[in-house]
Amino acid sequence: MDNKNWYIIDAEKAVLGRLATKVATLLRGKHKPTYMPHIDDGDFIIVINAKLVKVTGNKMEDKKYYKHTGYIGNLKTANLSYMLNKNPTFVIRNAVKGMLPKNSLGRSMIKKLKIFENDEHPHHAQKPKVLEV
């Protein structure tokens, strides 16, 4: 159960949803023959070029992210293009997090996801294998 690999995925030409499903599958460990839903046996994933991720259709303007401040009438909305300019790592992390279990197992799985805005990352010592999406 302790054989965790490191993979690197370039998000430059990847579509957001397809990238998120691939990453979520690898984080859960569903690609391994030893997969069990109650055990965190997934791999570490490095996503680079997060600010260059693509979407199809009109999602840049139509997709909304909501945040409530806790005060009455303070529901904040932001579209996808604004969020990609402000914090592109949030967009990918939020898409992947929605595909993981909503419990302590899912919280431990999301910690194995490392996202970077450009193509530089500090994980060269782990010798990550390149994956295509």
C-alpha positions as semicolon CSV with decimal commas, in nm:
position;residue;x (nm);y (nm);z (nm)
1;M;0,000;0,000;0,000
2;D;0,301;0,228;0,027
3;N;0,405;0,238;-0,339
4;K;0,304;0,593;-0,427
5;N;0,433;0,727;-0,757
6;W;0,473;1,089;-0,868
7;Y;0,316;1,205;-1,193
8;I;0,340;1,540;-1,368
9;I;0,059;1,669;-1,592
10;D;0,085;1,972;-1,819
11;A;-0,246;2,163;-1,819
12;E;-0,152;2,385;-2,113
13;K;-0,366;2,212;-2,378
14;A;-0,596;2,023;-2,141
15;V;-0,967;2,086;-2,098
16;L;-1,054;2,161;-1,733
17;G;-1,311;1,884;-1,676
18;R;-1,112;1,611;-1,849
19;L;-0,800;1,713;-1,660
20;A;-0,989;1,707;-1,329
21;T;-1,133;1,358;-1,387
22;K;-0,791;1,218;-1,476
23;V;-0,632;1,378;-1,169
24;A;-0,913;1,262;-0,938
25;T;-0,880;0,904;-1,066
26;L;-0,505;0,904;-1,001
27;L;-0,545;1,063;-0,655
28;R;-0,798;0,797;-0,552
29;G;-0,583;0,512;-0,686
30;K;-0,853;0,371;-0,913
31;H;-0,594;0,294;-1,180
32;K;-0,426;0,037;-0,957
33;P;-0,534;-0,326;-0,921
34;T;-0,508;-0,289;-0,541
35;Y;-0,783;-0,020;-0,531
36;M;-1,012;-0,026;-0,229
37;P;-1,253;0,263;-0,173
38;H;-1,176;0,295;0,198
39;I;-0,796;0,318;0,158
40;D;-0,593;0,613;0,031
41;D;-0,367;0,433;-0,216
42;G;-0,346;0,707;-0,480
43;D;-0,041;0,875;-0,625
44;F;0,104;1,225;-0,600
45;I;0,012;1,456;-0,888
46;I;0,193;1,772;-1,002
47;V;-0,005;1,998;-1,236
48;I;0,194;2,267;-1,416
49;N;0,080;2,560;-1,636
50;A;-0,248;2,594;-1,446
51;K;-0,313;2,941;-1,587
52;L;-0,320;2,800;-1,943
53;V;-0,602;2,548;-1,888
54;K;-0,876;2,549;-2,153
55;V;-1,255;2,526;-2,133
56;T;-1,514;2,464;-2,402
57;G;-1,816;2,674;-2,497
58;N;-1,895;2,997;-2,314
59;K;-1,776;2,878;-1,973
60;M;-1,523;3,162;-1,939
61;E;-1,812;3,406;-1,887
62;D;-2,098;3,173;-1,787
63;K;-1,935;2,955;-1,517
64;K;-1,971;3,121;-1,176
65;Y;-1,795;3,067;-0,844
66;Y;-1,993;3,166;-0,535
67;K;-1,869;3,272;-0,192
68;H;-2,078;3,395;0,099
69;T;-1,918;3,622;0,356
70;G;-2,160;3,528;0,632
71;Y;-2,336;3,865;0,633
72;I;-2,686;3,917;0,497
73;G;-2,689;3,995;0,127
74;N;-2,317;3,937;0,078
75;L;-2,308;3,658;-0,177
76;K;-2,002;3,722;-0,393
77;T;-1,984;3,584;-0,746
78;A;-1,690;3,563;-0,985
79;N;-1,676;3,412;-1,332
80;L;-1,414;3,167;-1,457
81;S;-1,205;3,420;-1,650
82;Y;-1,168;3,639;-1,338
83;M;-1,070;3,340;-1,123
84;L;-0,813;3,220;-1,378
85;N;-0,649;3,563;-1,368
86;K;-0,669;3,594;-0,989
87;N;-0,588;3,241;-0,871
88;P;-0,560;2,971;-1,141
89;T;-0,464;2,701;-0,891
90;F;-0,803;2,741;-0,718
91;V;-0,991;2,658;-1,039
92;I;-0,821;2,321;-1,085
93;R;-0,817;2,236;-0,713
94;N;-1,190;2,314;-0,684
95;A;-1,276;2,098;-0,987
96;V;-1,074;1,803;-0,853
97;K;-1,200;1,842;-0,496
98;G;-1,559;1,809;-0,615
99;M;-1,476;1,465;-0,758
100;L;-1,321;1,326;-0,439
101;P;-1,501;1,177;-0,136
102;K;-1,652;1,432;0,103
103;N;-1,488;1,298;0,420
104;S;-1,149;1,273;0,589
105;L;-1,030;1,038;0,315
106;G;-1,097;1,301;0,050
107;R;-0,920;1,566;0,257
108;S;-0,610;1,350;0,276
109;M;-0,625;1,279;-0,099
110;I;-0,638;1,646;-0,201
111;K;-0,314;1,709;-0,007
112;K;-0,130;1,493;-0,262
113;L;-0,219;1,738;-0,541
114;K;0,045;2,002;-0,616
115;I;-0,060;2,277;-0,860
116;F;0,167;2,544;-1,010
117;E;0,077;2,843;-1,230
118;N;0,375;2,807;-1,465
119;D;0,608;2,523;-1,564
120;E;0,846;2,554;-1,266
121;H;0,805;2,324;-0,965
122;P;1,028;2,219;-0,672
123;H;0,960;1,843;-0,700
124;H;1,241;1,736;-0,935
125;A;1,395;1,510;-0,668
126;Q;1,086;1,284;-0,675
127;K;1,149;1,209;-1,047
128;P;0,785;1,246;-1,163
129;K;0,669;1,058;-1,471
130;V;0,507;1,267;-1,745
131;L;0,139;1,189;-1,818
132;E;-0,063;1,308;-2,117
133;V;-0,425;1,410;-2,077
